[in-house]
Amino acid sequence: MSLTLFLIGFVVMMAIGIPLSFAMLTSTILFFVVQDLPLFLVVQQFFIGIDNFTLLAIPFFMLAGDLMVVSGTADKMMNFSNALVGRTRGGMGYVTIVSSMLFGGCSGSAISEIAGLGKMQVKMMEKNGFTRAFSTALAVASSIKGAIIPPSIPMVLVGAITGTSIGGLLVGGAIPGTLVSVAMAIVVFCSSRRMTPVRDRRISIGEFLKVTASSLPFLAMPIIILGGILSGVFTPTEASAVAVGYGFLLLLIRQGRAIHWLTILFLMIRSAVLSAVVLLLSGASAVFSWVLASERVPDLIASFIFSFTDNRYLILLIINVFLLLWGMVMDMLPAILIVVPMLMPLVVDLGVDPIHFGVVVVFNLVIGLITPPYGAALFTGAIVTGMPIGQIVGAMWPLLLSAVATLLLITYVPETVLYLPRLFGLD
């Protein structure tokens, strides 16, 4: 009875618009009062949820991503991608995919990627002959790689709440991020046959080398982060601090004495506020998860699923469908905090590697960022490009199908995720 009251209270508070963290805390306190449990346990579990050294990586990666945007990384990524693949038929579509992948290796966030590159990508694709609707849809869909390839803020969060190797999760997202890029490139290839886009002018080898040389300092961010983690020079948390230092260096090189201290202050305050939101969610979800665990909800879920089937592949399919639907109605970070602690024990019992499952969860939920009704990246793309959401969604369905096809591939072929972590001893 108390568990039912707890869940109903949580759902009702979410439905009436109470912020998620407060909905979790309020419903938990209600459960404690009904069960006559000491309320100091709420405070204790809350601080256990935020007393995690690895969570420090989140504000650092957020700040590093903002610094890369301000330092002009978006322009450099677009110029380099254009020099690399812009000459091919439908080249600006490939430029959008490659630049999103490169920028995602700096920002770690899908929202930052579409906000930083979206308008520029759409403008260049339109000039290349693509429709505005398809151009915007591709820019939005390509942004999901920002949360998949390293450094990925959602991967850090999954590792922090489950104790899974964060280095393994970060590296494990590299191949899936590349695979979804290839899948979307296939969509661009097919679309370019129908749209007859024009080709960009051919650039000389000298021009290509010049663009590459000017872009190298900005392209080095993901190399420094991954190289440091894989070589053991620093931990993923320390890598986030290194990323901030390198971001400041690039900003100094780009703007020199023109840097205004108010810009730096604004970026630091923004990162602090966003991090406070994440920490509040982390603490609230720790208390929420404690109640679920004490009431054996994960066991009930496992029993419910196993009552239908004990086939590992079918169970993974059920979980994928659930996560895709869950990601459509809830932001990715709170969705991770609520769902992962419940599902991780189930999949581990099935013999699924935690790193593999962590990457699959993030991939599932990041698709939700580009789908209605929530779709934070979708709404951001609509704002920065001025396109109606309905038209974007109408043009996006082949890109969504390519993302779902990639999801099924990494779900049922674990080596697509685990090969690199095992290669570098991070599993």
C-alpha positions as CSV (number, residue, x, y, z in Angstrom):
1,M,0.0,0.0,0.0
2,S,2.8,2.5,1.0
3,L,4.7,1.7,-2.3
4,T,1.5,2.3,-4.3
5,L,1.0,5.6,-2.5
6,F,4.7,6.5,-3.1
7,L,4.5,5.8,-6.9
8,I,1.1,7.5,-7.3
9,G,2.3,10.6,-5.5
10,F,5.4,10.7,-7.7
11,V,3.4,10.4,-10.9
12,V,0.8,13.0,-9.9
13,M,3.5,15.6,-8.9
14,M,5.3,15.1,-12.2
15,A,2.0,15.5,-14.0
16,I,1.2,18.8,-12.4
17,G,4.6,20.2,-13.3
18,I,6.6,19.9,-10.1
19,P,10.3,19.7,-10.9
20,L,11.5,16.1,-11.0
21,S,14.0,16.3,-8.1
22,F,11.3,17.8,-5.8
23,A,8.7,15.2,-6.9
24,M,11.1,12.4,-6.0
25,L,12.0,13.9,-2.6
26,T,8.4,14.8,-1.7
27,S,7.1,11.3,-2.6
28,T,10.0,9.7,-0.7
29,I,9.3,11.8,2.4
30,L,5.6,10.8,2.1
31,F,6.7,7.1,2.0
32,F,8.9,7.5,5.1
33,V,6.0,9.2,7.0
34,V,3.5,6.5,6.1
35,Q,6.1,3.7,7.0
36,D,7.1,5.6,10.2
37,L,10.7,5.5,9.2
38,P,13.3,8.0,10.6
39,L,13.5,11.0,8.3
40,F,17.3,11.4,8.9
41,L,17.7,8.5,6.4
42,V,16.4,10.8,3.6
43,V,19.2,13.3,4.4
44,Q,21.7,10.5,4.7
45,Q,20.9,8.9,1.4
46,F,20.7,12.3,-0.3
47,F,24.2,13.1,0.6
48,I,25.4,9.6,-0.3
49,G,24.0,10.3,-3.8
50,I,26.1,13.4,-4.3
51,D,29.2,12.3,-2.3
52,N,30.9,10.9,-5.4
53,F,34.2,12.1,-6.7
54,T,33.5,11.1,-10.3
55,L,30.5,13.5,-10.4
56,L,33.1,16.4,-10.5
57,A,33.7,15.5,-14.1
58,I,30.2,16.8,-15.1
59,P,30.7,20.5,-14.3
60,F,34.2,20.4,-15.8
61,F,33.0,18.9,-19.0
62,M,30.1,21.3,-19.2
63,L,32.5,24.3,-18.8
64,A,35.0,22.8,-21.3
65,G,32.2,22.5,-23.9
66,D,31.1,26.1,-23.3
67,L,34.7,27.3,-23.6
68,M,35.1,25.4,-26.9
69,V,32.0,27.2,-28.3
70,V,33.2,30.6,-27.2
71,S,36.7,30.0,-28.5
72,G,35.4,29.5,-32.1
73,T,35.6,25.7,-32.3
74,A,32.4,25.5,-34.3
75,D,33.9,27.6,-37.1
76,K,37.1,25.5,-37.2
77,M,35.2,22.2,-37.2
78,M,33.0,23.3,-40.0
79,N,36.0,24.5,-42.1
80,F,37.9,21.3,-41.5
81,S,34.9,19.1,-42.3
82,N,34.2,21.1,-45.5
83,A,37.8,20.7,-46.6
84,L,37.6,17.0,-45.9
85,V,34.3,15.9,-47.5
86,G,32.7,19.1,-48.9
87,R,33.7,18.4,-52.5
88,T,31.7,15.1,-52.8
89,R,28.2,15.0,-54.1
90,G,25.9,16.1,-51.3
91,G,29.0,17.1,-49.5
92,M,27.4,19.5,-47.0
93,G,25.4,16.7,-45.6
94,Y,28.6,14.8,-44.9
95,V,30.1,18.0,-43.5
96,T,27.2,18.2,-41.1
97,I,27.7,14.7,-39.9
98,V,31.5,15.0,-39.6
99,S,31.5,18.4,-37.9
100,S,28.9,17.1,-35.4
101,M,31.1,14.2,-34.6
102,L,34.2,16.3,-34.1
103,F,32.3,18.9,-32.1
104,G,30.7,16.2,-30.0
105,G,34.3,15.1,-29.1
106,C,34.7,18.5,-27.4
107,S,31.3,19.3,-25.9
108,G,30.0,16.0,-24.6
109,S,26.4,17.2,-25.0
110,A,23.9,17.0,-27.8
111,I,22.3,20.3,-26.8
112,S,25.6,22.2,-27.0
113,E,26.3,20.6,-30.4
114,I,23.0,21.7,-32.0
115,A,23.1,25.1,-30.4
116,G,26.7,25.7,-31.5
117,L,26.6,24.3,-35.0
118,G,23.0,24.0,-36.0
119,K,22.3,27.3,-37.7
120,M,25.6,27.2,-39.6
121,Q,25.1,23.6,-40.8
122,V,21.5,24.3,-42.1
123,K,22.6,27.4,-43.9
124,M,25.5,25.6,-45.7
125,M,23.3,22.6,-46.6
126,E,20.6,24.8,-48.1
127,K,23.2,26.5,-50.3
128,N,24.3,23.0,-51.3
129,G,20.8,22.2,-52.6
130,F,19.2,20.3,-49.7
131,T,15.7,21.3,-48.5
132,R,15.6,23.4,-45.4
133,A,13.5,20.7,-43.6
134,F,15.9,17.9,-44.4
135,S,18.9,20.2,-43.5
136,T,17.4,21.0,-40.1
137,A,16.5,17.3,-39.5
138,L,20.0,16.2,-40.2
139,A,21.6,18.9,-38.0
140,V,19.3,17.8,-35.2
141,A,19.8,14.1,-35.7
142,S,23.5,14.4,-36.0
143,S,23.6,16.2,-32.6
144,I,23.0,12.9,-30.7
145,K,26.7,11.9,-31.3
146,G,27.6,14.6,-28.8
147,A,26.3,12.5,-26.0
148,I,27.6,9.2,-27.3
149,I,31.2,9.7,-28.3
150,P,33.8,10.7,-25.6
151,P,33.7,12.9,-23.6
152,S,30.1,12.1,-22.9
153,I,28.4,13.6,-19.8
154,P,25.7,10.9,-19.7
155,M,28.4,8.2,-19.7
156,V,30.0,9.8,-16.8
157,L,26.7,9.8,-14.9
158,V,26.0,6.2,-15.6
159,G,29.5,5.2,-14.3
160,A,29.1,7.4,-11.2
161,I,25.8,5.8,-10.1
162,T,26.6,2.2,-11.0
163,G,30.3,2.0,-10.2
164,T,31.0,0.9,-13.8
165,S,34.3,2.0,-15.3
166,I,33.8,5.5,-16.6
167,G,36.9,5.2,-18.8
168,G,35.4,2.0,-20.3
169,L,32.0,3.7,-20.9
170,L,33.6,6.7,-22.5
171,V,35.8,4.7,-24.8
172,G,32.9,2.2,-25.5
173,G,30.9,5.0,-27.0
174,A,33.5,5.7,-29.8
175,I,32.5,2.9,-32.2
176,P,28.7,3.3,-31.7
177,G,29.1,7.0,-32.4
178,T,31.0,6.2,-35.6
179,L,28.5,3.6,-36.6
180,V,25.5,6.0,-36.3
181,S,27.5,8.6,-38.3
182,V,27.9,6.0,-41.1
183,A,24.2,5.1,-41.0
184,M,23.2,8.7,-41.3
185,A,25.7,9.2,-44.1
186,I,23.9,6.4,-46.0
187,V,20.7,8.4,-45.6
188,V,22.4,11.5,-46.9
189,F,23.8,9.5,-49.9
190,C,20.3,8.3,-50.8
191,S,18.7,11.7,-50.3
192,S,21.4,13.5,-52.4
193,R,20.4,11.3,-55.3
194,R,16.9,12.8,-55.2
195,M,17.7,16.4,-54.3
196,T,20.5,16.9,-56.9
197,P,22.6,19.1,-54.6
198,V,25.5,21.1,-56.1
199,R,29.1,20.4,-55.3
200,D,31.4,22.7,-53.5
201,R,34.5,23.9,-55.4
202,R,37.6,21.8,-55.4
203,I,40.3,23.0,-53.0
204,S,44.0,22.6,-53.5
205,I,46.2,20.5,-51.4
206,G,47.8,23.7,-50.1
207,E,44.4,25.0,-49.0
208,F,43.5,21.7,-47.3
209,L,46.8,21.7,-45.4
210,K,46.3,25.3,-44.3
211,V,42.8,24.6,-43.0
212,T,44.0,21.4,-41.3
213,A,46.9,23.2,-39.6
214,S,44.6,26.0,-38.3
215,S,42.1,23.4,-37.0
216,L,44.6,21.1,-35.3
217,P,44.6,22.9,-31.9
218,F,40.8,22.6,-31.8
219,L,40.8,19.0,-33.1
220,A,43.2,18.0,-30.3
221,M,40.7,18.2,-27.5
222,P,39.2,14.7,-27.8
223,I,42.7,13.3,-28.6
224,I,44.1,14.8,-25.4
225,I,41.2,13.5,-23.3
226,L,41.1,10.0,-24.7
227,G,44.9,9.8,-25.0
228,G,45.3,10.7,-21.4
229,I,42.7,8.2,-20.1
230,L,44.0,5.4,-22.3
231,S,47.6,6.0,-21.4
232,G,46.8,6.2,-17.7
233,V,48.2,9.7,-17.4
234,F,45.0,10.9,-15.8
235,T,41.6,9.5,-14.7
236,P,38.3,10.5,-16.5
237,T,37.6,13.0,-13.7
238,E,41.1,14.5,-14.0
239,A,40.6,14.5,-17.8
240,S,37.6,16.8,-17.4
241,A,39.8,19.4,-15.5
242,V,42.5,19.1,-18.2
243,A,39.8,19.8,-20.8
244,V,38.8,23.0,-19.0
245,G,42.4,24.1,-18.9
246,Y,42.9,23.4,-22.6
247,G,39.6,25.2,-23.3
248,F,40.9,28.3,-21.5
249,L,44.1,28.0,-23.5
250,L,42.3,27.9,-26.8
251,L,40.1,30.9,-25.8
252,L,43.3,32.8,-24.9
253,I,44.8,32.0,-28.3
254,R,41.7,32.9,-30.2
255,Q,40.8,36.2,-28.4
256,G,43.9,37.2,-26.5
257,R,43.4,40.4,-24.6
258,A,39.9,40.8,-26.0
259,I,38.6,38.2,-23.5
260,H,36.2,39.9,-21.2
261,W,36.2,38.7,-17.6
262,L,32.4,38.8,-17.6
263,T,32.3,36.2,-20.3
264,I,34.4,33.8,-18.2
265,L,32.3,34.6,-15.1
266,F,29.1,33.9,-17.0
267,L,30.4,30.5,-18.3
268,M,31.5,29.5,-14.8
269,I,28.2,30.5,-13.2
270,R,26.3,28.7,-16.0
271,S,28.3,25.5,-15.4
272,A,27.8,25.8,-11.7
273,V,24.0,26.2,-12.0
274,L,23.6,23.3,-14.4
275,S,25.9,21.1,-12.2
276,A,23.8,22.0,-9.1
277,V,20.7,20.8,-11.0
278,V,22.4,17.5,-11.8
279,L,23.6,17.1,-8.2
280,L,20.1,17.8,-6.9
281,L,18.8,15.2,-9.2
282,S,21.5,12.8,-8.2
283,G,20.8,13.2,-4.5
284,A,17.0,12.9,-4.9
285,S,17.4,9.9,-7.2
286,A,19.6,8.2,-4.6
287,V,16.8,8.5,-2.0
288,F,14.2,7.5,-4.5
289,S,16.3,4.4,-5.6
290,W,16.8,3.5,-1.9
291,V,13.0,3.2,-1.5
292,L,12.6,1.2,-4.7
293,A,15.4,-1.1,-3.6
294,S,13.9,-1.5,-0.1
295,E,10.6,-2.5,-1.6
296,R,12.4,-4.9,-4.0
297,V,11.0,-3.1,-7.1
298,P,14.0,-4.3,-9.2
299,D,13.1,-7.9,-8.3
300,L,9.5,-7.3,-9.1
301,I,10.4,-5.9,-12.5
302,A,12.7,-8.9,-13.1
303,S,10.0,-11.3,-12.1
304,F,7.4,-9.6,-14.3
305,I,9.7,-9.7,-17.4
306,F,10.8,-13.3,-16.7
307,S,7.1,-14.3,-16.5
308,F,6.8,-13.6,-20.2
309,T,10.2,-14.9,-21.4
310,D,13.7,-15.8,-20.2
311,N,15.2,-15.3,-23.7
312,R,18.1,-12.9,-23.3
313,Y,17.6,-11.3,-26.7
314,L,13.9,-10.8,-26.3
315,I,14.4,-9.2,-22.9
316,L,17.0,-6.8,-24.3
317,L,14.4,-5.9,-27.0
318,I,11.8,-5.2,-24.4
319,I,14.2,-3.0,-22.4
320,N,15.1,-1.1,-25.6
321,V,11.5,-0.4,-26.4
322,F,10.9,0.7,-22.8
323,L,14.0,3.0,-22.8
324,L,13.0,4.5,-26.2
325,L,9.5,5.4,-24.9
326,W,11.0,6.6,-21.5
327,G,13.4,8.9,-23.4
328,M,10.5,10.5,-25.3
329,V,8.9,11.8,-22.2
330,M,11.8,12.6,-19.8
331,D,15.1,14.4,-20.0
332,M,18.1,12.1,-20.4
333,L,20.0,12.7,-17.2
334,P,17.0,12.2,-14.7
335,A,15.9,9.2,-16.9
336,I,19.4,7.7,-16.3
337,L,19.2,8.4,-12.6
338,I,15.8,6.7,-12.2
339,V,16.0,3.7,-14.6
340,V,19.6,2.5,-14.6
341,P,19.8,1.5,-10.9
342,M,16.7,-0.6,-11.4
343,L,17.7,-2.3,-14.7
344,M,21.4,-2.8,-14.2
345,P,21.0,-5.8,-11.7
346,L,18.6,-7.4,-14.1
347,V,20.9,-7.3,-17.1
348,V,23.9,-8.3,-15.2
349,D,22.0,-11.4,-14.1
350,L,21.4,-12.1,-17.8
351,G,25.2,-12.0,-18.4
352,V,25.2,-8.6,-20.1
353,D,28.4,-6.6,-19.5
354,P,27.7,-3.3,-17.5
355,I,29.8,-1.2,-19.9
356,H,27.8,-2.6,-22.9
357,F,24.5,-2.0,-21.1
358,G,25.5,1.5,-20.0
359,V,26.3,2.5,-23.6
360,V,23.1,1.0,-24.9
361,V,21.1,2.9,-22.2
362,V,22.7,6.2,-23.3
363,F,22.1,5.5,-27.0
364,N,18.5,4.7,-26.3
365,L,17.8,7.9,-24.3
366,V,19.8,10.2,-26.6
367,I,17.4,9.2,-29.4
368,G,14.7,10.6,-27.2
369,L,16.4,14.0,-27.4
370,I,15.4,14.3,-31.1
371,T,11.8,12.9,-30.8
372,P,8.6,14.5,-29.6
373,P,7.0,15.2,-27.2
374,Y,10.0,16.1,-25.1
375,G,12.9,16.2,-27.6
376,A,15.2,18.8,-26.0
377,A,17.6,18.7,-29.0
378,L,14.7,18.8,-31.4
379,F,13.2,21.9,-29.7
380,T,16.7,23.6,-29.6
381,G,17.2,22.9,-33.3
382,A,13.7,24.4,-34.1
383,I,14.6,27.5,-32.1
384,V,18.1,28.1,-33.6
385,T,16.9,27.5,-37.2
386,G,13.4,28.9,-37.1
387,M,11.8,25.7,-38.5
388,P,8.5,24.3,-37.3
389,I,8.9,21.2,-35.3
390,G,6.3,19.3,-37.5
391,Q,8.3,19.8,-40.6
392,I,11.6,18.8,-38.9
393,V,10.0,15.5,-37.6
394,G,8.5,14.8,-41.0
395,A,11.9,15.0,-42.7
396,M,13.7,13.1,-39.9
397,W,12.1,9.7,-40.0
398,P,14.8,8.0,-42.2
399,L,17.5,9.4,-39.8
400,L,15.6,8.1,-36.8
401,L,15.4,4.7,-38.5
402,S,19.1,4.7,-39.1
403,A,19.7,5.5,-35.4
404,V,17.4,2.7,-34.3
405,A,19.1,0.3,-36.6
406,T,22.4,1.2,-35.1
407,L,20.9,0.8,-31.6
408,L,19.9,-2.8,-32.5
409,L,23.3,-3.5,-33.9
410,I,25.2,-2.4,-30.8
411,T,22.6,-4.2,-28.6
412,Y,23.0,-7.6,-30.2
413,V,26.7,-7.3,-31.2
414,P,28.4,-6.4,-27.9
415,E,31.8,-6.2,-29.5
416,T,30.8,-3.0,-31.2
417,V,30.9,-1.5,-27.7
418,L,33.4,-3.7,-25.8
419,Y,36.2,-4.0,-28.3
420,L,38.0,-0.8,-27.5
421,P,37.5,-1.0,-23.7
422,R,38.9,-4.6,-23.7
423,L,41.7,-3.5,-26.1
424,F,42.9,-0.9,-23.6
425,G,42.1,-2.9,-20.4
426,L,39.2,-0.7,-19.3
427,D,36.5,-3.4,-19.0
